[in-house]
Amino acid sequence: MRVFQNVSDLGDLNLALKEAFEIKKDRFQFQHLGKNKTALLIFFNNSLRTRLSTQKAAMNLGMNVIVLDVNQGAWKLETERGVIMDSDKSEHLLEAIPVMGSYCDIIGVRSFATFESRKDDYEEKILNQFIKYSGKPVFFMESATVHPLQSFADLITIEEYKKTARPKVVLSWAPHPKALPQAVPNSFAQWMNAADVDFVITHPEGYELDPMFVGDAKVEYDQMKAFEGADFIYAKNWSCPGVTRPEDYGKVLSKDMSWTVDEAHMAVTNNAYFMHCLPVRRNMIVTDDVIESPQSLVIPEAANREISATVVLKRMLESL
């Protein structure tokens, strides 16, 4: 596997899940694969779970790890072609990328949406430059449009905790004070569509995700109706994806607190588990009572980030 961006990159999803559970039993069994190999983890944005879990996964596999925080201690990087570099950006990504590639065997990159251009964000300009110019396998640690390591961990968690063969899984928009990317909901939708679940997306009008991620999922604008009989509730805010109105891309169209997941919402479910990728704004996305309840999976879900990253890195090492 040379690139990890989408669920299709893993191939057979059932085999990937089987591999994840085997690794979870003994996460150090493949240390020979990473001996004398180096993972370079590049962060253009802040991180807690992604940084820690991916470093831990690389170490599980016996790898050396280099972490680069681009905005702290590195030269400011220019990402656009054709610009006259007379500002505060001292180095161009086109030189920086092959230099980075010369120091490692595998590269992970985290770079959020800028909301400056929907076209640029959805074309994944920064991540695709790493794929094109680094000469090394590249995995996405969250990009402008996707967060596959998170969604793989989410699926592992659902597989662990499901009580029926084909559970009902609901992705619900929830309010937030800031404009957030669509990467997590995009990936979650993509992965749930590939899994054997009954998948529903609920959000206010104007927050329609890109059809390439929605796929065949049912979209329900009545949140309480969507929650009825659900086995898993995945709450997440996202800003306007700009599908029908590109000029609204990245805008906060609503802060409707009636969409906050509370006990009244959870009461209409099938005693559903609550999920969120973290960090979470308490009492905006979800109330204290729900996130602290026995049905909350946010901690096991976060712990499974180590497992998803270990599987991905293992497969990349096997391709070297």
C-alpha positions as CSV (number, residue, x, y, z in Angstrom):
1,M,0.0,0.0,0.0
2,R,1.6,3.2,-1.2
3,V,-1.1,5.7,-0.3
4,F,-3.7,5.6,2.5
5,Q,-6.4,8.1,1.9
6,N,-9.7,6.3,1.5
7,V,-11.4,3.1,2.7
8,S,-10.8,1.5,-0.7
9,D,-7.0,1.6,-0.1
10,L,-7.4,-1.1,2.5
11,G,-8.9,-3.6,0.1
12,D,-11.1,-6.2,1.7
13,L,-12.5,-4.4,4.8
14,N,-13.4,-7.6,6.6
15,L,-9.7,-8.8,6.3
16,A,-8.6,-5.3,7.5
17,L,-10.8,-5.7,10.6
18,K,-9.6,-9.2,11.2
19,E,-6.0,-7.9,11.1
20,A,-6.9,-5.1,13.5
21,F,-8.2,-7.4,16.1
22,E,-5.2,-9.7,15.7
23,I,-2.9,-6.7,16.3
24,K,-4.9,-5.6,19.2
25,K,-4.2,-9.0,20.9
26,D,-0.4,-8.4,20.4
27,R,0.5,-5.0,19.0
28,F,4.2,-5.8,19.1
29,Q,4.3,-8.9,17.0
30,F,5.5,-7.2,13.8
31,Q,8.4,-5.2,15.2
32,H,10.8,-6.9,12.7
33,L,9.0,-5.0,9.9
34,G,10.1,-1.6,11.1
35,K,13.6,-2.3,12.1
36,N,15.9,0.4,10.8
37,K,12.9,2.1,9.1
38,T,11.8,5.7,9.8
39,A,8.4,7.3,9.9
40,L,8.2,11.0,9.3
41,L,5.0,12.6,10.8
42,I,4.4,16.1,9.5
43,F,1.9,18.3,11.2
44,F,0.7,21.5,9.6
45,N,-2.0,21.7,12.3
46,N,-2.4,20.8,16.0
47,S,-3.0,17.3,17.1
48,L,-3.3,15.2,20.3
49,R,-4.7,11.7,19.4
50,T,-3.3,11.6,15.9
51,R,0.2,12.5,17.0
52,L,0.3,10.2,20.0
53,S,-1.4,7.2,18.5
54,T,0.6,7.3,15.3
55,Q,3.9,7.7,17.1
56,K,2.9,4.7,19.3
57,A,1.9,2.7,16.3
58,A,5.2,3.3,14.6
59,M,7.1,2.3,17.7
60,N,4.9,-0.8,18.0
61,L,6.3,-1.8,14.7
62,G,9.9,-1.1,15.7
63,M,10.2,2.1,13.7
64,N,12.2,5.2,14.4
65,V,9.9,8.3,14.4
66,I,10.6,11.9,13.4
67,V,7.9,14.5,14.2
68,L,7.9,17.8,12.4
69,D,5.6,20.6,13.5
70,V,5.7,22.8,10.5
71,N,4.5,25.9,12.3
72,Q,6.9,25.5,15.2
73,G,10.6,25.5,14.5
74,A,10.5,24.9,10.8
75,W,10.8,27.4,7.9
76,K,7.5,28.8,6.8
77,L,6.5,27.0,3.7
78,E,5.1,28.3,0.5
79,T,2.6,26.0,-1.1
80,E,1.6,27.8,-4.3
81,R,3.4,27.7,-7.6
82,G,4.3,30.8,-9.5
83,V,4.4,33.2,-6.5
84,I,7.2,35.7,-5.9
85,M,8.5,34.6,-2.5
86,D,9.0,38.0,-1.0
87,S,6.9,37.5,2.1
88,D,7.7,35.7,5.3
89,K,7.7,32.2,3.7
90,S,11.3,31.1,3.2
91,E,11.0,27.7,1.6
92,H,8.8,26.2,-1.0
93,L,7.1,22.9,-0.5
94,L,8.4,21.7,-3.8
95,E,12.0,21.7,-2.4
96,A,11.0,20.8,1.2
97,I,9.0,17.6,0.2
98,P,11.9,15.7,-1.6
99,V,14.2,16.7,1.2
100,M,11.8,15.3,3.8
101,G,11.5,12.2,1.7
102,S,15.3,11.6,1.8
103,Y,15.2,11.3,5.6
104,C,12.5,8.6,6.0
105,D,10.8,5.5,4.6
106,I,7.1,6.5,5.1
107,I,5.5,9.9,5.5
108,G,2.3,10.9,7.3
109,V,0.8,14.3,6.7
110,R,-1.8,16.3,8.6
111,S,-3.1,19.4,6.9
112,F,-6.6,20.9,7.4
113,A,-8.9,22.7,5.0
114,T,-8.1,26.4,4.7
115,F,-11.7,27.3,3.7
116,E,-10.1,29.8,1.2
117,S,-11.1,27.8,-1.8
118,R,-13.4,24.8,-1.9
119,K,-11.8,23.7,-5.2
120,D,-8.3,23.7,-3.7
121,D,-9.4,22.0,-0.5
122,Y,-11.3,19.2,-2.3
123,E,-8.4,18.7,-4.7
124,E,-6.1,18.0,-1.7
125,K,-3.4,20.1,-3.2
126,I,-0.9,19.8,-0.3
127,L,-1.3,16.1,0.3
128,N,-1.1,15.3,-3.4
129,Q,2.2,17.2,-3.6
130,F,3.6,14.8,-1.0
131,I,2.4,11.8,-3.0
132,K,3.9,13.2,-6.2
133,Y,7.2,14.5,-5.0
134,S,8.3,12.7,-1.9
135,G,9.1,9.3,-3.5
136,K,7.8,7.6,-0.4
137,P,4.5,6.0,0.7
138,V,2.2,8.6,2.1
139,F,-0.7,8.3,4.6
140,F,-3.3,10.9,5.5
141,M,-3.3,11.9,9.2
142,E,-6.3,14.2,8.3
143,S,-6.5,16.3,5.3
144,A,-8.8,19.0,3.9
145,T,-11.4,16.4,3.1
146,V,-10.8,13.1,4.9
147,H,-9.6,11.6,8.2
148,P,-9.2,7.8,7.4
149,L,-7.2,6.8,10.5
150,Q,-10.1,8.1,12.6
151,S,-12.8,6.4,10.6
152,F,-10.9,3.1,10.6
153,A,-10.7,3.3,14.4
154,D,-14.4,4.2,14.5
155,L,-15.3,1.1,12.5
156,I,-13.1,-1.1,14.7
157,T,-15.0,0.3,17.7
158,I,-18.4,-0.3,16.2
159,E,-17.4,-3.9,15.3
160,E,-16.3,-4.4,18.9
161,Y,-19.4,-3.1,20.5
162,K,-22.3,-3.9,18.1
163,K,-25.0,-6.1,19.5
164,T,-26.7,-6.9,16.2
165,A,-25.2,-8.1,12.9
166,R,-26.2,-5.0,11.0
167,P,-26.5,-2.1,13.5
168,K,-28.1,1.3,12.7
169,V,-25.5,4.0,12.8
170,V,-26.4,7.7,12.7
171,L,-24.0,10.5,11.9
172,S,-25.5,13.6,13.4
173,W,-24.4,17.3,12.9
174,A,-24.2,19.2,16.2
175,P,-23.6,22.9,16.9
176,H,-20.2,24.4,17.4
177,P,-18.9,28.0,17.8
178,K,-16.3,27.8,15.1
179,A,-16.2,26.7,11.4
180,L,-14.9,23.1,11.3
181,P,-13.8,21.0,8.3
182,Q,-15.8,18.2,6.8
183,A,-12.9,15.7,7.0
184,V,-14.3,13.6,9.8
185,P,-17.9,13.4,8.6
186,N,-16.8,12.8,5.0
187,S,-14.6,9.9,6.0
188,F,-17.1,8.5,8.5
189,A,-19.8,8.5,5.8
190,Q,-17.4,6.9,3.3
191,W,-16.4,4.1,5.7
192,M,-19.9,3.4,7.0
193,N,-21.1,3.1,3.4
194,A,-18.4,0.5,2.9
195,A,-19.3,-1.4,6.1
196,D,-22.3,-3.6,6.7
197,V,-24.4,-1.1,8.7
198,D,-27.7,0.7,8.3
199,F,-26.4,4.2,7.9
200,V,-28.3,7.5,8.3
201,I,-26.9,11.1,8.1
202,T,-28.9,13.9,9.8
203,H,-28.2,17.6,9.7
204,P,-29.9,20.9,9.1
205,E,-30.6,22.0,5.6
206,G,-27.6,23.6,4.0
207,Y,-25.1,21.2,5.6
208,E,-25.3,18.6,2.8
209,L,-22.0,16.7,2.5
210,D,-20.4,16.1,-0.9
211,P,-22.3,13.3,-2.7
212,M,-19.1,11.4,-3.3
213,F,-19.0,10.8,0.5
214,V,-22.7,10.5,1.1
215,G,-23.1,7.7,-1.4
216,D,-26.3,5.7,-0.8
217,A,-26.7,6.8,2.8
218,K,-30.1,7.9,3.9
219,V,-30.3,11.7,4.7
220,E,-32.8,12.7,7.3
221,Y,-33.3,16.4,8.2
222,D,-35.4,15.5,11.3
223,Q,-32.8,14.6,13.9
224,M,-35.1,12.9,16.4
225,K,-36.6,10.8,13.6
226,A,-33.1,9.8,12.5
227,F,-32.2,8.8,16.1
228,E,-35.2,6.4,16.4
229,G,-33.9,2.8,17.0
230,A,-30.3,3.7,16.4
231,D,-27.5,1.5,17.9
232,F,-24.7,4.1,17.5
233,I,-24.9,7.9,17.5
234,Y,-21.8,9.6,16.0
235,A,-22.0,13.4,16.7
236,K,-19.8,15.8,14.9
237,N,-20.0,19.4,13.8
238,W,-19.0,20.5,10.3
239,S,-19.2,23.8,8.5
240,C,-21.1,24.3,5.3
241,P,-19.7,22.0,2.6
242,G,-20.8,24.4,-0.1
243,V,-22.3,21.7,-2.3
244,T,-25.4,23.6,-3.4
245,R,-24.0,27.1,-2.7
246,P,-20.2,27.2,-3.1
247,E,-20.2,30.8,-1.8
248,D,-21.2,29.4,1.6
249,Y,-18.3,26.9,1.8
250,G,-16.8,26.9,5.3
251,K,-19.5,29.1,6.8
252,V,-21.3,28.5,10.1
253,L,-25.0,28.6,9.0
254,S,-26.5,27.5,12.3
255,K,-25.7,27.2,16.0
256,D,-29.1,25.6,16.8
257,M,-28.7,24.2,20.2
258,S,-31.7,21.9,19.8
259,W,-29.2,19.7,17.8
260,T,-27.0,19.1,20.9
261,V,-27.1,15.4,21.7
262,D,-28.7,15.1,25.2
263,E,-30.6,12.4,27.1
264,A,-33.9,13.2,25.4
265,H,-32.2,12.5,22.0
266,M,-30.6,9.3,23.3
267,A,-33.9,8.1,24.8
268,V,-35.5,7.4,21.4
269,T,-32.5,5.2,20.4
270,N,-32.0,1.5,20.9
271,N,-29.9,2.3,24.0
272,A,-27.3,3.5,21.6
273,Y,-23.7,4.0,22.1
274,F,-22.4,7.6,21.8
275,M,-19.3,8.3,19.7
276,H,-17.2,11.4,18.9
277,C,-13.7,11.7,17.5
278,L,-12.6,14.3,20.2
279,P,-11.8,17.0,21.1
280,V,-15.5,17.7,21.9
281,R,-17.2,20.9,23.0
282,R,-19.3,19.7,26.0
283,N,-22.8,21.0,26.2
284,M,-22.6,22.2,22.6
285,I,-22.0,18.9,20.7
286,V,-23.1,16.7,23.6
287,T,-24.2,17.1,27.2
288,D,-22.2,16.0,30.2
289,D,-24.7,13.3,31.1
290,V,-24.4,11.6,27.7
291,I,-20.6,11.8,27.2
292,E,-20.1,10.5,30.8
293,S,-22.7,7.8,30.6
294,P,-21.8,4.0,30.4
295,Q,-22.9,4.1,26.7
296,S,-20.2,6.6,25.8
297,L,-17.4,5.1,23.7
298,V,-15.2,8.2,23.2
299,I,-12.3,6.8,25.1
300,P,-12.2,3.2,23.6
301,E,-12.7,4.9,20.2
302,A,-9.7,7.1,20.8
303,A,-7.6,4.1,22.0
304,N,-8.4,2.3,18.8
305,R,-6.6,5.0,16.9
306,E,-3.4,3.2,17.9
307,I,-4.7,0.0,16.3
308,S,-5.9,1.6,13.0
309,A,-2.5,3.3,12.6
310,T,-0.6,0.1,13.4
311,V,-2.5,-1.7,10.7
312,V,-1.9,1.0,8.1
313,L,1.8,1.4,8.9
314,K,2.2,-2.4,8.9
315,R,0.8,-2.7,5.4
316,M,3.0,0.2,4.2
317,L,6.1,-1.4,5.6
318,E,5.1,-4.7,3.8
319,S,5.0,-2.8,0.5
320,L,8.5,-1.3,0.8
